[in-house]
Amino acid sequence: MAVIPTSAQPIKIAILAMGGEGGGVLADWVVALGEAHGYIAQTTSVAGVAQRTGATIYYLELFPRAAAEAAGAAPVLALIPTQGDVDVLIASELMEAGRALQRGLVTKDRTTLIASTHRVYAIAEKSALGDGVADSAALEAACVDAAQRFIRFDMAAAAERSGSVISAVLFGALCASATLPFGREAFEATIRAGGVGVEASLRAFGEGLRLALEPPPPAGPTERPAPAMPPQSHAHPAVDALLKRVHSQFSEAARPWLGEGLRRTIDYQDPAYGALYLERMARIAAAGDDALTVETARHLALWMAYEDTVRVADLKLRAGRFQRVRSEVKVGQAQLLDIHEFLHPRLQEICDTLPAGLGRWLAASGTPRRWVERFTQHGRVVKTSSLRGYLMLYALAGLRRWRRGSQRYQVENARIEAWLAQIHAALPGQPALALEIARCQRLVTGYSDTHERGVRHFEQLMAAARRLAGREDAAAALRRLRDAALADEHGKALGAALTAAGV
């Protein structure tokens, strides 16, 4: 029986890509490239359905045909990547590179890591009670430490500039890495042989090759920069008056945050709502504590612009969103685009949208409640690119003018006022506690069950803050409680921390 010498080894390549990024196309290009130049190629793909739905791992092995023929035997190639046994790992996004590190697929002795530095947030990052976004700089540093060589830059931006998809940029970076025994001409010939989107793909390939050969860019900042200073004036008289108030009544350090909060609340509702935001903030700013003013400005704007059904409908119908979707899917001039939205409002969201009295009646009713629950239990798909679907959401978004009378507005408004009152109560003797109370708003986030859990934990913290008032360690104790609440959405860590704090 013929045996292939152990000195002849396949080239092992793993590709981690998100849905719609052309990971399959990239894998096909590598296979075609190898087969056209005397290699036996095998590829498999495994779709992710647990940690990150839409992410797929493509695994390829390229074995020299001459070595197989000399031994008179076909090589046995692996179906999946294994720890410590990958020559090239290609990740279409930085978190995918991090996941590869967790799996042990990247090793210092052999792996060339090629990854884009842009971010597509994972479900865990989006659903975290606080700011769950992973530190990109720390991710990049871990990749540098783990890989033999790390090629990285913003490949999504390069693809956008080239009018193509990220797979072509990744193919260019693979060529630049010189990990495959083929020249640029061979890579470009493979793209041409594909026959689809050739010119755009070649542009993106060239851009990827060029940027991969340049020194890697520095890692981005770990902290988000402050918003820009708000403009001095505005064409709308009511907005102009509010901007002048920001510049005349508030400190320079707080103005960028107040300007952003004002923009957000006006966009959410109207100038009168923006005026309410500034009135609330003026009471906080009167204490002269810039740190407290900035923190409250951030969190108050987020809370006042809470997500409800009206807001969702409004955002889905904005012209900028339609343009962004067209850009993302690369719709051609002669192509039509259909957008289908899956909407699944619960009974609670429907009651919250109704006038307060009617909403409370429906929530407590018998037959009407059950009828609504049956009607909404499966959700529905709305085609917003059609006239009927567009008008349906347009009517829902139009309820904004009556939002102040809705059940949700009254509930959230009462919670906001209670939160602000508690900040004021702590200010005279314990400004540090007041600051921590302001930061507790981070828990009020998300929607549906996530929002309900966050509000429940927030209310527990507010009750604890009242019991902590007067203690020397009140601020530090509340901060520890908040960290515990953010660490565990089910509240076990918070329960233990409350017991430990004696509150």
C-alpha positions in Angstrom: 0.0 0.0 0.0 1.4 3.4 -1.1 2.0 5.9 1.7 2.5 9.6 1.1 5.7 10.9 2.8 5.1 12.8 6.0 7.2 15.6 4.6 4.4 16.4 2.1 1.9 18.4 4.1 -1.3 20.2 3.0 -1.7 23.9 3.3 -4.4 24.4 5.9 -6.7 27.5 5.7 -9.6 28.5 7.8 -12.0 31.3 6.8 -14.4 32.8 9.4 -17.0 35.0 7.8 -20.4 36.5 8.5 -23.4 35.9 6.3 -23.5 38.1 3.2 -19.8 38.8 3.2 -18.8 36.4 0.5 -17.0 33.8 2.6 -18.2 31.0 0.3 -17.0 33.0 -2.8 -13.6 33.4 -1.1 -13.3 29.7 -0.4 -14.3 28.9 -4.0 -11.6 31.3 -5.2 -8.9 29.6 -3.1 -10.0 26.1 -4.3 -10.0 27.2 -7.9 -6.6 28.9 -7.5 -5.1 25.7 -6.0 -6.6 23.3 -8.5 -5.5 25.5 -11.4 -1.9 25.3 -10.2 -1.4 21.6 -9.4 -3.0 21.2 -6.0 -5.7 18.8 -4.8 -8.3 20.9 -2.9 -11.0 20.1 -0.4 -13.3 22.5 1.3 -16.1 22.2 3.9 -18.3 24.7 5.7 -20.0 24.7 9.1 -22.7 27.3 9.7 -22.8 28.9 13.2 -26.2 28.7 14.9 -25.4 29.0 18.6 -22.7 31.6 19.5 -23.2 33.8 16.5 -26.0 33.0 14.0 -24.9 33.8 10.4 -21.2 33.2 11.0 -19.7 30.3 9.0 -16.4 28.5 9.2 -15.0 27.4 5.8 -12.0 25.0 6.0 -9.7 24.3 3.1 -6.8 22.0 2.6 -4.5 22.2 -0.5 -2.2 19.3 -1.2 0.4 19.1 -4.0 -0.9 16.8 -6.7 2.7 15.8 -7.7 3.4 14.4 -4.2 0.2 12.3 -4.3 1.0 11.0 -7.8 4.6 10.2 -6.8 3.3 8.1 -3.8 0.5 6.6 -5.9 -2.1 7.4 -3.3 -4.7 10.0 -2.7 -4.2 12.2 0.4 -6.5 12.1 3.4 -7.6 15.6 4.1 -9.3 16.9 7.2 -12.9 18.2 7.3 -12.6 20.7 10.2 -9.7 22.9 11.6 -8.1 21.6 14.8 -6.2 23.5 17.5 -2.7 24.3 16.7 -2.9 23.0 13.1 -3.9 26.0 10.9 -1.5 27.8 8.5 -3.7 30.7 7.5 -6.7 32.0 9.3 -8.8 34.6 7.6 -11.5 36.5 9.6 -13.9 39.0 8.0 -14.3 40.9 11.3 -12.3 41.5 14.4 -14.6 39.5 16.8 -14.4 36.5 14.4 -10.6 36.7 14.9 -11.1 36.7 18.6 -13.3 33.7 18.4 -10.6 31.9 16.4 -8.2 32.6 19.2 -10.6 31.2 21.8 -10.8 28.0 19.7 -7.0 27.7 19.7 -6.9 27.9 15.9 -4.2 30.6 15.9 -0.7 29.7 17.1 2.5 31.6 17.4 4.6 29.0 15.7 2.8 28.8 12.3 -0.4 30.8 11.8 -0.7 33.9 9.6 -3.8 35.7 10.8 -5.6 38.0 8.3 -8.5 40.0 9.8 -10.5 43.1 9.2 -10.5 45.6 12.1 -14.1 46.8 11.7 -16.7 45.5 14.1 -20.1 43.8 13.6 -21.4 43.5 17.1 -22.2 40.1 18.5 -25.5 39.3 20.1 -23.9 39.3 23.5 -22.6 42.8 22.9 -26.0 44.1 21.8 -28.0 42.4 24.5 -25.8 43.3 27.5 -27.5 45.4 30.1 -24.7 48.0 30.1 -22.1 48.7 27.5 -21.2 45.2 26.4 -19.0 46.2 23.4 -15.7 44.3 23.4 -12.5 46.4 23.6 -11.2 46.4 20.0 -7.7 47.5 21.1 -7.5 44.6 23.5 -8.7 42.2 20.8 -6.0 43.4 18.4 -3.3 43.1 21.0 -4.4 39.5 21.7 -4.2 38.7 18.0 -0.7 40.2 17.8 0.4 38.0 20.7 -1.2 34.8 19.4 -0.3 34.8 15.7 3.0 34.4 14.0 2.0 37.3 11.7 -1.1 39.5 11.9 -2.3 41.4 8.8 -5.1 43.8 9.6 -6.9 47.0 8.4 -10.5 48.0 7.9 -11.4 45.8 5.0 -15.1 46.7 5.1 -14.2 50.3 4.3 -11.8 49.2 1.5 -14.6 47.1 0.0 -17.0 50.0 0.2 -14.5 52.3 -1.5 -14.0 49.7 -4.3 -17.7 49.1 -4.8 -17.3 45.4 -4.0 -17.6 43.0 -1.1 -15.1 42.2 1.6 -14.2 38.7 0.2 -12.3 40.3 -2.6 -10.3 42.5 -0.2 -9.5 39.4 1.9 -8.3 37.6 -1.2 -6.0 40.5 -1.9 -4.6 40.4 1.6 -4.1 36.6 1.3 -2.1 37.3 -1.9 0.0 39.9 0.0 0.7 37.5 2.8 2.7 35.2 0.4 1.5 32.2 2.3 0.4 30.5 -0.9 2.9 29.6 -3.6 1.1 31.7 -6.3 1.7 35.2 -7.7 -0.6 38.1 -8.2 -1.4 37.2 -11.8 -2.7 33.8 -10.7 -5.0 35.4 -8.1 -6.3 37.9 -10.6 -6.9 35.2 -13.2 -9.0 33.3 -10.6 -11.2 36.3 -10.2 -11.6 36.8 -13.9 -12.5 33.1 -14.4 -15.4 33.6 -12.0 -17.0 35.9 -14.5 -19.2 37.8 -12.0 -18.5 41.4 -10.8 -15.0 41.0 -12.2 -14.0 44.7 -12.4 -15.2 45.6 -8.9 -13.7 42.5 -7.4 -10.3 43.2 -9.1 -10.4 46.8 -7.7 -11.1 45.5 -4.2 -8.5 42.8 -4.6 -5.9 45.4 -5.5 -6.9 47.6 -2.6 -6.6 44.7 -0.2 -3.2 43.7 -1.5 -1.9 47.3 -1.3 -3.1 47.9 2.3 -1.9 44.5 3.5 1.6 45.5 2.4 1.5 48.8 4.4 2.4 49.0 8.1 -0.5 48.1 10.3 -2.6 51.0 11.6 -2.6 51.8 15.3 -5.4 50.3 17.3 -8.4 52.5 17.8 -9.1 54.3 21.1 -10.7 52.3 23.8 -12.9 55.1 24.9 -15.6 56.8 22.8 -14.8 60.4 22.0 -17.1 63.2 23.3 -19.7 64.6 20.8 -18.8 67.6 18.8 -19.7 71.0 20.3 -23.3 71.9 19.2 -23.8 74.7 16.6 -24.4 78.2 17.8 -27.6 78.6 15.7 -30.3 76.8 13.8 -32.8 77.8 11.1 -35.7 76.6 13.1 -36.6 79.4 15.6 -37.5 77.0 18.5 -34.4 74.9 18.0 -32.3 78.0 17.7 -33.6 79.3 21.1 -32.7 75.9 22.7 -29.2 76.0 21.3 -28.6 79.5 22.6 -29.7 78.2 26.0 -27.2 75.4 25.9 -24.4 77.9 25.2 -25.4 80.5 27.7 -26.6 78.4 30.7 -24.3 75.4 30.8 -20.6 74.9 31.3 -18.3 74.4 28.3 -17.5 70.8 29.4 -21.2 69.8 29.4 -22.2 71.5 26.2 -21.2 68.7 23.7 -23.2 66.2 25.7 -26.2 68.5 26.1 -26.1 69.4 22.4 -26.2 65.7 21.5 -29.0 65.0 24.1 -31.0 67.9 22.7 -30.5 66.6 19.1 -31.7 63.2 20.2 -34.8 64.3 22.1 -35.9 66.7 19.4 -35.4 64.0 16.7 -37.4 61.6 19.0 -40.3 63.9 19.6 -40.3 67.7 19.0 -38.6 70.9 20.2 -40.9 71.1 23.2 -39.5 67.7 24.3 -36.0 69.1 23.9 -37.0 72.0 26.1 -38.2 69.6 28.8 -34.8 67.9 28.5 -32.9 71.2 29.1 -35.3 72.1 32.0 -34.5 68.9 33.7 -30.8 69.3 33.1 -30.7 72.9 34.3 -31.8 71.7 37.8 -28.9 69.2 37.8 -26.3 71.7 36.4 -27.2 74.2 39.2 -25.1 72.1 41.6 -22.0 73.1 39.5 -20.7 69.5 39.3 -19.6 69.0 35.7 -19.0 65.2 36.0 -22.6 64.8 37.3 -24.0 67.1 34.6 -22.3 65.1 31.8 -23.3 61.7 33.2 -26.9 62.8 33.7 -27.1 64.5 30.3 -26.0 61.2 28.6 -28.3 59.0 30.5 -31.3 61.3 30.6 -31.3 61.7 26.8 -31.1 57.9 26.3 -34.0 57.4 28.7 -36.2 60.1 27.3 -35.6 58.6 23.8 -36.8 55.1 24.9 -37.6 52.6 22.2 -41.3 52.0 21.6 -43.4 50.8 18.7 -43.7 54.4 17.3 -40.0 54.9 17.4 -39.3 51.5 15.6 -41.8 52.4 12.9 -40.2 55.9 12.5 -36.7 54.5 12.1 -37.6 51.8 9.6 -39.2 54.4 7.3 -36.4 56.9 7.2 -34.9 57.6 3.7 -31.4 57.2 5.1 -32.2 53.6 6.1 -33.5 52.7 2.7 -30.3 54.2 1.2 -28.1 52.3 3.7 -29.8 49.0 2.9 -29.4 49.6 -0.9 -25.7 50.4 -0.3 -25.2 47.3 1.9 -26.7 44.8 -0.6 -25.1 46.6 -3.6 -28.3 47.2 -5.5 -27.6 48.0 -9.2 -29.4 50.7 -11.1 -31.5 48.2 -13.0 -32.4 46.1 -9.9 -35.4 46.3 -7.6 -35.1 46.0 -3.8 -37.7 44.5 -1.5 -37.4 45.0 2.2 -39.3 42.6 4.5 -39.5 43.5 8.2 -40.4 40.9 10.8 -42.5 42.6 13.5 -43.6 40.8 16.7 -45.0 43.2 19.2 -46.2 41.7 22.4 -49.5 42.6 24.2 -47.4 44.8 26.5 -46.0 46.9 23.6 -49.5 47.3 22.1 -51.0 48.4 25.5 -48.0 50.8 25.9 -48.8 52.4 22.5 -52.5 53.0 23.3 -53.8 56.0 25.4 -53.0 55.3 29.0 -56.5 54.5 30.1 -57.3 52.3 27.2 -53.9 50.5 27.6 -54.6 49.7 31.2 -58.1 48.5 30.4 -56.8 46.1 27.7 -54.0 44.7 29.9 -56.5 43.9 32.6 -59.4 42.7 30.3 -60.4 39.1 29.6 -61.6 38.3 26.1 -60.2 41.4 24.4 -56.7 40.6 25.8 -56.8 37.0 24.7 -58.0 38.0 21.2 -55.1 40.4 20.8 -52.6 37.8 22.2 -53.8 35.2 19.6 -53.6 37.8 16.8 -50.0 38.7 17.7 -48.5 35.5 19.0 -46.7 34.6 15.7 -45.7 38.1 14.5 -46.0 39.1 10.9 -43.8 40.2 8.0 -44.4 43.7 6.6 -42.9 44.6 3.2 -41.9 48.2 3.8 -40.8 48.7 0.2 -44.5 48.2 -0.9 -47.1 51.0 -0.6 -49.3 49.0 1.7 -46.5 48.0 4.1 -45.1 51.5 4.0 -48.4 53.2 4.8 -49.0 50.7 7.7 -45.8 51.8 9.4 -46.3 55.4 8.4 -49.6 55.4 10.3 -47.9 53.9 13.3 -45.0 56.4 13.2 -47.6 59.2 12.9 -48.8 58.4 16.5 -45.8 60.3 17.7 -47.9 63.5 18.1 -50.0 61.6 20.6 -47.1 59.8 22.4 -47.4 62.0 25.5 -50.8 60.5 26.2 -49.7 56.9 25.8 -49.4 54.5 28.7 -45.6 53.9 28.1 -44.9 57.7 28.2 -46.6 58.1 31.5 -44.8 55.2 33.0 -41.4 56.2 31.7 -41.9 59.8 32.6 -42.8 58.9 36.2 -39.6 56.7 36.5 -37.5 59.5 35.1 -38.8 62.1 37.6 -38.3 59.7 40.5 -34.7 59.0 39.4 -33.9 62.8 39.1 -35.5 63.4 42.4 -33.3 60.8 44.0 -30.2 62.4 42.4 -31.3 65.8 43.9 -31.8 64.3 47.3 -28.3 62.9 47.4 -26.6 66.1 46.0 -26.3 68.3 49.1 -24.3 65.9 51.3 -23.2 63.0 49.1 -22.4 64.2 45.5 -20.5 61.0 44.8 -23.6 59.0 45.6 -25.6 61.3 43.3 -23.2 60.5 40.5 -23.5 56.7 41.0 -27.3 57.1 41.1 -27.1 58.8 37.7 -25.0 56.0 36.3 -27.5 53.4 37.4 -29.7 54.3 34.4 -27.4 52.0 32.3 -29.6 49.2 33.5 -32.7 50.6 31.8 -32.1 49.4 28.2 -33.3 47.1 25.5 -36.9 46.0 25.0 -39.2 43.2 25.9 -37.9 40.8 28.6 -34.5 42.4 28.7 -36.1 45.8 29.4 -38.3 44.4 32.1 -35.3 42.7 33.9 -33.3 45.9 33.6 -36.0 48.0 35.1 -36.5 45.5 37.9 -32.8 45.6 38.8 -32.7 49.4 38.5 -35.6 49.7 41.0 -33.7 47.4 43.4 -30.6 49.7 43.1 -32.7 52.8 43.7 -34.2 51.2 46.9 -30.7 50.2 48.0 -29.4 53.8 47.3 -32.1 55.1 49.7 -31.0 52.7 52.4 -27.3 53.5 51.8 -27.8 57.3 52.1 -25.7 58.7 54.9 -23.2 55.9 54.9 -19.6 56.9 54.2 -19.2 54.1 51.7 -22.5 54.7 50.0 -21.1 55.6 46.6 -18.7 52.7 46.5 -21.3 50.3 47.7 -23.8 51.4 45.1 -21.1 51.1 42.4 -20.4 47.5 43.4 -24.1 46.7 43.3 -24.5 48.2 39.8 -21.5 46.3 38.6 -23.1 43.1 39.9 -26.4 43.9 38.2 -24.7 44.5 34.9 -22.7 41.3 35.2 -25.7 39.0 35.4 -29.0 39.8 33.7 -30.9 37.2 35.8 -30.1 39.0 39.1 -28.3 36.3 41.0 -25.1 38.3 41.3 -27.1 41.4 42.4 -29.0 39.4 45.0 -25.7 38.2 46.5 -24.2 41.7 46.4 -27.3 43.1 48.1 -26.9 40.6 50.9 -23.2 41.3 51.2 -23.8 45.0 51.4 -26.4 44.6 54.1 -29.1 46.4 52.2 
